[in-house]
Amino acid sequence: DAKTTQPNSMESNEEEPVHLPCNHSTISGTDYIHWYRQLPSQGPEYVIHGLTSNVNNRMASLAIAEDRKSSTLILHRATLRDAAVYYCILIARNSGYALNFGKGTSLLVTP
Amino acid sequence: DGGITQSPKYLFRKEGQNVTLSCEQNLNHDAMYWYRQDPGQGLRLIYYSQIVNDFQKGDIAEGYSVSREKKESFPLTVTSAQKNPTAFYLCASSNRPTGGTEAFFGQGTRLTVV
């Protein structure tokens, strides 16, 4: 299964942009890149996903490298409510399209 | 409201007893998943089902069993064979298992075995 690598933790100031990196050098051509986030004692929440092109939605933007071996989740203005663990996940056909979570990046947002 | 419901939120059982966790969705989703989360760790896949009456083992299926008799329901049984059953259990569903759609998660069941 394709794996992802993320920093264990990152810190940001409130109202500043945050760039959360993810490396996935063994990604295959049909793997989707998904991002989820999880607050303590809650289920994960979908953030964004993409395949090849950059994507924007009301929560965030996803920038995908041209070779697809890395991606970056961009939160344009971090708020205290964005403090969570962010997971970068590859969705692959050969694993039944199930989400395989790593340890994610714990984002701390300070006032 | 549409969504995915797990019950109960907290569950206590004595060691050696089987226990079944409920997961129901009214989103008309084809695929459903069960995950386990231990403190400070990411989620690990237990079982998943892409259609009714069919399911596959995930990474840590030993000591667990599931059924998928109805599209909206995917119960998980934690058997006495599971050596460390105390954990946070999460259920998820997605519309079609293609990778291009988002998954929705329940709020989880925290199981404690004493």
Interface residues (C-beta under 8 A of the other chain):
Chain A: T30 D31 Y32 H34 Y36 S41 Q42 G43 P44 E45 Y46 H49 L51 Y87 I91 A92 R93 G96 Y97 A98 L99 N100 F101 G102 K103 G104
Chain B: A31 Y33 Y35 Q41 G42 L43 R44 L45 Y48 Q50 Q56 G58 D59 F88 L90 A92 S94 P97 T98 G99 G100 E102 A103 F104 F105 G106 Q107 G108 R110
